[in-house]
Amino acid sequence: MLVYKRILLKLSGEALMGQDAFGINRETLDAMVQEIRGVVDLGVQVAVVIGGGNIFRGVAPGAQGMDRSTADYMGMLATCINCLALADAMNRAGVTARVMSAINIEQVVEPYVRPKALQYLDEGKVVVFACGTGNPFFTTDTAAALRGAEIGAEVVLKATKVDGVYNADPVKNPDATRYSTVTFDEAIIKRLKVMDATAFALCRDQGLPIRVFNIFKTGALKNVVMGKDEGTLVHV
């Protein structure tokens, strides 16, 4: 039984790198596509927001000292590269995907128009949102919260390399404890790192829950939409 029928999946750009220093690892990308395909086949409506850190990392030394707005726009364009790669991989795997950009690049992808995005979701297509919010100083975490609220997603799924939110860094502290659920207020008081402050506040104010889980665990995404104890649920 499905617990969530419409989700917003937030992928970091770094998640696409696999073991590479930067760029896109094809095996990792294809594995993520199969995870997404698994829930699409269940009838879940899926929208995706991807970061651009994996692409931008390759030019990081040259970006030092750069104007913040310019650097942010470069980062937005990097997300578009990732979105195109993901959409292409999904289409090759038999999952119809559409990329919609917050910045007009109409020769490459179509502009973000909310009614059109909702139409695509209702048609069973995966909608991939590129270029963040289209504004500097706002992260792709904030874009995920914003787009999730706009499309009426039931949950924002923050895909990470760890299986949830812990009371300490599980890599450095083997005795760290994973939270099964935690409220927004508790996360703030305990200073738990879930999403950036703007995105976190938007989700809290909109009553939009966040589920943090390990995207690299096979079947984890399906477990989340099926309501199994996977990752950490952050809620009102």
ABEGO torsion letter per residue (X at the ends): XBABABBBBBBBAAAAAEABABEBBAAAAAAAAAAAAAAAAAGBBBBBBBBAAAAAAAAAAAABGBBAAAAAAAAAAAAAAAAAAAAAAAAAAGBBBBBBBABBBAAABBBBBAAAAAAAAAAGBBBBBBGEAGBBGBBAAAAAAAAAAAAGBABBBBBBABAEBBABBAAABAABBBBABBBAAAAAAAGBBABBAAAAAAAAAAGBBBBBBBAABBGAAAAAAAGBBBEBBBBX
